[in-house]
Amino acid sequence: MENVPMKRYTSMRVGGPARYLLYPVDEADLRNILGYLIHKNIPYRFLGNGTNVIVNDKGLDEALIRITRMKRKGYKKTKDGAIADVSGGISLKQFIRDNARRGLSGLENLYWIPGTVGGALKMNAGSFGASVSDPLLTMRVLNAHGHIVTMTRRDAPFGYRTSPIKASECVMNARFNLKSRDKNEIAKDMAHVYSERKKRHPMEFPSAGSVFKGVKGEAAWKFIEKAGLKGLKIGGAGVSEKHANFIVNLGSATANDVRALIDTIKRGVFEKTGVSLEEEVELWGFNG
Ligand SMILES: Cc1cc2nc3c(=O)[nH]c(=O)nc-3n(C[C@H](O)[C@H](O)[C@H](O)COP(=O)(O)OP(=O)(O)OC[C@H]3O[C@@H](n4cnc5c(N)ncnc54)[C@H](O)[C@@H]3O)c2cc1C
């Protein structure tokens, strides 16, 4: 597809057209696509569910590649559970539900994070004290040379919202070590996580989740509240009244509104508290 409006493919619902949006059907197809793009000097990125990115209003002179139609998945029994092998393009939420149906535990604290498994690993997404990399065994990663490399957690260190995955690389599959657990207990934990998220997060508005990273173990919303910025609006974007680390699209936000709000928050927090906030969301196609 050409000139695809990114507001349709990102959870913030802002952003201009991307030059191409491509859906490889399998690994060979993806390799061909990469070869072509590199040969033609066309920059590219991988897009999951677009729940952690904000795309500029002018759009992107780039190709975006989504592997969401490559849905390989399997489970291999172990002594105390199973090893799940899942495609990077699959929805994390769906994967956690599938595990729960099989009585397999390991990722329930991440339930309802709206991204793909690949996007979650790139961001090392986490919630309620757990990270997606915790039960990870290995990842198969396609690099910019078209080679598949297998990374273990030992040679691929993850940190707080950081991973060893480069922007030019694609997580094709990941293997997780899951443990057997009572299905009712798993379901209870997932229901708890969901209800807590619903209580705390402004799920009723489009957003990209938490905008800023925590600072030395302190949640970013505390600094934003301290700076008196909760509820601040610029154009159609606002600092959520429910959770100050969420910027929400109140209906007509542009990427420029969101960016202006991000800059205003950073400035305001620094002036009031001396703390420099760092974005957790990725800003695509903005200058500076
Ligand atoms: C309502 C809401 C709640 C959220 N709550 C949380 C939360 O509790 N914790 C948390 O950590 N995050 C949270 N997020 C942010 C977001 O959901 C996560 O960061 C998620 O893991 C991003 O996945 P994605 O597929 O949407 O990635 P995208 O937003 O599409 O991309 C994010 C990054 O991953 C890269 N990427 C995507 N797919 C691949 C792939 N297959 N291989 C390599 N790189 C890839 C992209 O190039 C980009 O760099 C929330 C977002 C929303 C909207």
The ligand as an ORCA input file, in Angstrom:
! r2SCAN-3c Opt
* xyz 0 1
  C      -3.359      2.220     26.432
  C      -1.902      1.830     26.389
  C      -1.335      1.206     27.487
  C       0.012      0.843     27.478
  N       0.537      0.266     28.575
  C       1.842     -0.108     28.577
  C       2.418     -0.724     29.734
  O       1.764     -0.972     30.732
  N       3.735     -1.044     29.690
  C       4.507     -0.803     28.585
  O       5.705     -1.136     28.601
  N       3.987     -0.220     27.483
  C       2.682      0.127     27.451
  N       2.143      0.721     26.338
  C       3.023      1.017     25.172
  C       3.017     -0.057     24.064
  O       1.804     -0.786     24.064
  C       4.177     -1.025     24.228
  O       5.419     -0.371     24.145
  C       4.116     -2.118     23.143
  O       4.977     -3.143     23.502
  C       4.466     -1.626     21.746
  O       4.175     -2.670     20.834
  P       3.709     -2.366     19.350
  O       3.567     -3.650     18.628
  O       2.508     -1.493     19.344
  O       4.964     -1.588     18.811
  P       5.012     -0.283     17.875
  O       4.445      0.865     18.630
  O       4.436     -0.583     16.545
  O       6.579     -0.090     17.747
  C       7.367      0.190     18.891
  C       8.829     -0.128     18.550
  O       8.984     -1.528     18.324
  C       9.517     -1.741     17.028
  N       8.956     -3.004     16.516
  C       7.656     -3.308     16.321
  N       7.547     -4.595     15.906
  C       8.804     -5.088     15.831
  C       9.369     -6.348     15.459
  N       8.626     -7.400     15.081
  N      10.713     -6.488     15.514
  C      11.507     -5.459     15.899
  N      11.042     -4.247     16.263
  C       9.698     -4.075     16.228
  C       9.155     -0.507     16.218
  O      10.022     -0.303     15.125
  C       9.308      0.561     17.282
  O      10.672      0.863     17.434
  C       0.789      1.093     26.321
  C       0.202      1.704     25.200
  C      -1.130      2.053     25.227
  C      -1.747      2.692     24.014
*
